[in-house]
Each structure stands twice: as C-alpha cells, then as structure tokens.
Amino acid sequence: MSSGTGHVHSPLLFPRKKRNASYYLKVGIDDYDEELDDNGNYETENNTGTTTTKRNNIILEAAEATTRKRKNNRNNNNNSSSNNNIVTFIAVSALVSLVISISVSLSIIFFYNQSYLVKSDEAITTIQIEGVACWDINENGNCDLGSEDINSSGTCTAADCLPSTDNYVTTNTDQTISSVKTFGSAPIAPSYTATATTNQLLLGTTRTITLNAPTPATSSRIVTLPDPGADCNLILSESAQTINGIKTLGSAPIAPSYTATATTNQLLLGTTRTATINVPTPATLSRVYTVPDPAADASFVMTESPQTINGVKTFGSAPIAPSYTAIATTNQLLLGTTRTITINAPTPAGSSRVVTLPDPGADCNLILSESAQTINGVKTLGSAPIAPSYTATATTNQLLLGTTRTATINAPTPAGSSRVYTVPDPSADASFVMTESDQTINGLKTLGTGLKFPGLAGGTPTTLNNYEEATGTLNFSGAATFSCTFNVVSIGKFVIFMIGTGSATASGGASALTSTAEIPTRYRPTTNFYSITRVTSNSVELSGLIELQSNGNVVAYSSAGGANFAATGTDRIWRCFISYTLQ
C-alpha cells in the first residue's frame, strides 16, 4: 500500500480457492486488485494480467466471517464491473489487532466518516471507504448504543462486529479458557504474575504437579532459566537424576551421605585430566572417615608433592615418614607453644651428616648435655668422650666394668698429693699398655728417663735413656775441597758415625783433608777415635785413615801412617763408619 490517499472500493470477504479453510479480503485500489495470501502479503494483479507480490504492512487476523445482510447492496455489488464497484461492508465476525513490523507497537484503524487511518512502516495513509460501518446495523451513520454497542463499551467500534467472546479468545479482555488448548508452536506472551503467595502454578489434572514459589525473605528475586543447549529437565530435590554439563557452585553443597557401590575408584573428578579418589574395601569392618571443620580454606594432605601443614596435629602413634629436610640453617625444629624446645642442627663443617635414632627397645630419652640422667644399656663409643671430672668417693676399686666377669680399675690414694692421669687421644682405636700380657705398642713413645731391659743372667739392668738418629754435612778442605753427608745413630751411650762418599780434583797443596767442628757436641767422643778406610789420592786408591777428634773435627789421611793427599789428580773419601761409646 503506497503513502497518501487512495480511493478504495468496497472490501469484500468471500471464499476463494480454499487453502486450510481460510478467508481472504479482496480490496480494489485504483487499477489493482489486491488479495492477502497465506503469508500476509498482497497478491497484486494489474490490468495487464501480471501478478506481483508486495509486502503487506498490515496483518489482519480474523475468525470465521459472519455476515449481516445489508439490504440489497450485496446483490448490486456482485453484478457490477470492477471499474464501478460500490462499497458494501460485510460485517466481520472477528477483527483482531493490526500488527506493525519491527518497532511500531500498534496499528490503528479508525472507523469514522467511513475512512481508515492506517499506520504502516512507510507513512500514515488515509483510505477513503465508501459504505457504512460494520456496527451500523440501521445504516443511519449514528451509534445507537441500545442496539449497536454489542460489547457494552459505551461506544460503537469494530469490536461490536465480533462474535461473542464465549466462542473465541480476545487479545485485550479478561477471559476464562476451559478445556485443553494444544499449541502448534510455543506461544509468545508477556510476563505472568501470580498473585498467590504459594502454589502459584498447578500442572496436570488428575495427578497434578504444583510449583510453589514462597515469598522471598527480603526482596524480590529473578529466577532465570538459561538456555541449556538441549532438551533437559529441572533438577529436583527428590528422585534419581542424571546431571550433565559443568555446574559451578557458589558455595559448598549440603547433601546426605553418598554411597558409592563401586569397590574402587569411587569418585572421578574432572574431564580431560581427571583425579580419581579410590577407597578400597576395608579389611574387616566398615569405616567412617570424617573431614573436620578446619575453620578456614584448606586442602587434604597428600602423600605426594610439597605442602604446608598448619595447625597442631596430634598423632595417636609415632608417624613413619621419609627424611625431613629443614631448609633453615639453625633452629630447624620448634616443639611446644608457651615454653618451647628448639632443636638446632647447624650446618656440618665438611659434608652432610646422617644422624640415626636407633630402636632403643623401650621408652627412653635423648642424652642431653645438661641435667642428671640415667643411661641404660651398653654404649659403644667410637672415641673417648670428653666429660667433666668424675669424682669417685671410694678410695679403691672406683670403676667396676662388666657384669659376670668384671674388670676393676683401682686408683689408690696418692701418697703425697692429688694426681691427674690423662688419657691422650691416640688418633685411632687403642688399648692401655698393661704390665702383663703381650701387647703391640704403636706410635712414638717418648720416655722422659729411659727404659730398663732385663739384663743377662747375673747382670744388673741398666737404664736405656737415649735413642737418636741425626744427619749433617761435613765440609772438607786442604788438598781438595768438597762436601759429604754424615749420619749418626745414638743408642744410649753407643754411637755409630757414618761418613758418605765425597771427592774433588786437587786444587791446593799436598795436605790432609779436614772438616772443622761439624760433629754435634752430644756425639763428640771424649778422646780421638781412628778407623782404617779406603781413600783416593792423585786418582790412586789407597788404604787411608779417618780420625774423629773430641773437638768435633774429622781429618782424613791418604795412608794409615797419616800421609797427606796429593796436590794433583782426584782426591776422594769413600763411605765408611766409626763406632764408639760416650764416656
């Protein structure tokens, strides 16, 4: 329908070729004949016979048409040609609201002075109608309330042309709908407000379901049914139901006990990477595992992964656990609350240490560096303990070691004053040297006064108070100049003096070879000692003489008679020794 004013001939409801038993409204506008098809569009046929379809902006919904006979106008209208139509109204049994597409809320049709005022998508269009209004039964153009105001609304409108509301549902009046109404598709309706405070929705007939929404405690609530993406059911507080999809709970649900009939893997949590909670069947009796209220958000303690455990945990028996690593370098364990005990394990000096608590076989205490304690059982010490002095009040037999066959250590009272007996650190496992039995004595023992060994039969033991080994250098000069080493072994008063080999090419005049005062004083003989030895003079080997003098000089001669070494060739002293005693 175009904008502006058009001349329209009389509308006529008449049966066309039946499609779903519908009626169609034929309207003649200028040179077009227009009809509403099943989709609410005009089928327009012009004078050339060409049919086009134009969008209809006005949708008329009507019940079955009933007509009021309008004297002789019907017959005249049916016999006239299309170019000379005379408008005759056929009273419509039901006139329903005119709906405008998109955002227009109302379609308004006024029957006044035989014209329609139509609001469409494009503009306001006035269509002049020839004829009388459908409610004007006597066709006098006036509203006769007594006979023409059928619905008693106080005025004559198109609603008075509709049949009784007992036969149809209106869009703007209150009605009671009886019997079952089956909708081909879901009806679109405004919000429904139930004024009852309980049992607001009653579903069914014989065995009904009542939906009860009690009045909210504080303020009105909006309960939204989201799109589940598939057919589904409401979750009820009774009966078994399968719940699909992920449900995020704002707070922990309160539910009765859950019984899993499976014997293992009773709870499977998650989807792609799942967590399975496995509670195997108890060995003898049913068990109750209680999750106490931790008074704060908390996690279960697991057998794997690091976790921080807060609060005091009281164990009914000693827990069995793997090694505990305290990352603190001191004060790693704090025991107690008000008056605490702190166990401190400082960092080892060299490498990590393992401290083992063995099974004592009975209740016991750790041995501490303070306070008096009774120590039971045999304690094997790898090294001598360092402890404060032990005072035994007994005068004899102060230490009794062992049980069946005992060893008694007896320290009699010193004759003059108190004595201190020190057990030094031998740097290895060791035993005391006893006056009886065979023993191997290791390590260097330094004797302050000497030892007495058993003498020969009839002899008297003599104190051996010296044993020493020493080395040095003798620097010879004279016919030749050279150095050689010497070694001394001193056992008591017996001395063995050994001279090493030394040689050089003669460079001085013929003379003896002399080392001056190079024998340590403690090894010097009280008189001169001589020893025959092999020498070389002028590159010739000879029997020479070594003289060890009491002043510490060593003199070498090229013959036993005391000849000088030659001033040419090679002069040499061969290795030799002299033994003597100190007087």
Secondary structure by P-SEA (a helix, b strand, c coil): ccccbbbbccccccccccccbbbbbbbbcccbbbbbcccccccccccccbbbbbbbcbbbbbcccccccccaaaaaaaaccccccccccccccccccccccccccbbbbbbccccccccccccbbbbbbcccccccccccccccccccccccccccccccccccccccccccbbbbbccbbbbccbbbbcbbbbccccccccccccbbbbbbbcccccbbbbbbbccccccccccccccbbbbccbbbbcccccccbbbbccccccccccccbbbbbbbcccccbbbbbbbccccccccccccccbbbbccbbbbcccccccccccccccccccccccbbbbbbbcccccbbbbbbbccccccccccccccbbbbccbbbbcccccccccccccccccccccccbbbbbbbcccccbbbbbbbccccccccccccccbbbbccbbbbcbbbbccccccbbbbbbcccccccbbbbbbccccccbbbbbbbcccbbbbbbccccccccccbbbbbbcccccccccccbbbbbbbbbccccccccbbbbbcccbbbbbbcccccccccccccccccccccccccc
